[in-house]
């Protein structure tokens, strides 16, 4: 199901912990927190605020 990127809570180079919110996505009029699946460092952000994304799209990469 497609959604829209409302906010990006991290920047490239940030250290994140598993479960930390990295992106806020709106789908079906609801805001959803997209969280880090692991601990690590943000190496790239592949979306921008306002982008429409699908469920299988990569939003950020963590190394």
C-alpha positions as semicolon CSV with decimal commas, in nm:
position;residue;x (nm);y (nm);z (nm)
1;X;0,000;0,000;0,000
2;X;0,147;0,339;-0,094
3;X;0,223;0,607;0,162
4;X;0,371;0,955;0,181
5;X;0,688;1,053;0,369
6;X;0,586;1,314;0,627
7;X;0,918;1,356;0,809
8;X;1,270;1,217;0,820
9;X;1,401;1,199;1,176
10;X;1,765;1,112;1,098
11;X;2,055;1,237;0,887
12;X;2,338;1,054;0,713
13;X;2,603;0,976;0,972
14;X;2,361;0,956;1,266
15;X;2,392;0,659;1,499
16;X;2,060;0,483;1,560
17;X;1,937;0,211;1,793
18;X;1,704;-0,073;1,704
19;X;1,345;0,052;1,742
20;X;1,435;0,421;1,700
21;X;1,204;0,617;1,468
22;X;1,380;0,707;1,143
23;X;1,088;0,810;0,919
24;X;0,725;0,909;0,970
25;X;0,500;0,778;0,695
26;X;0,134;0,859;0,629
27;X;-0,081;0,582;0,486
28;X;-0,461;0,567;0,488
29;X;-0,478;0,896;0,684
30;X;-0,269;0,747;0,969
31;X;0,084;0,844;1,072
32;X;0,316;0,546;1,112
33;X;0,660;0,548;1,273
34;X;0,911;0,353;1,064
35;X;1,180;0,230;1,302
36;X;1,537;0,109;1,267
37;X;1,554;-0,269;1,239
38;X;1,902;-0,278;1,393
39;X;2,167;-0,069;1,568
40;X;2,406;0,114;1,337
41;X;2,490;0,428;1,145
42;X;2,270;0,585;0,875
43;X;2,469;0,550;0,552
44;X;2,209;0,684;0,308
45;X;1,860;0,831;0,293
46;X;1,683;0,730;-0,026
47;X;1,362;0,934;0,015
48;X;1,264;1,297;0,066
49;X;0,980;1,459;0,254
50;X;0,665;1,442;0,039
51;X;0,775;1,136;-0,162
52;X;0,521;0,862;-0,229
53;X;0,659;0,516;-0,146
54;X;0,543;0,156;-0,165
55;X;0,570;-0,115;0,098
56;X;0,879;-0,275;-0,060
57;X;1,077;0,050;-0,110
58;X;1,404;0,103;0,080
59;X;1,383;0,431;0,274
60;X;1,720;0,445;0,454
61;X;2,024;0,221;0,482
62;X;2,193;0,135;0,810
63;X;2,539;-0,019;0,837
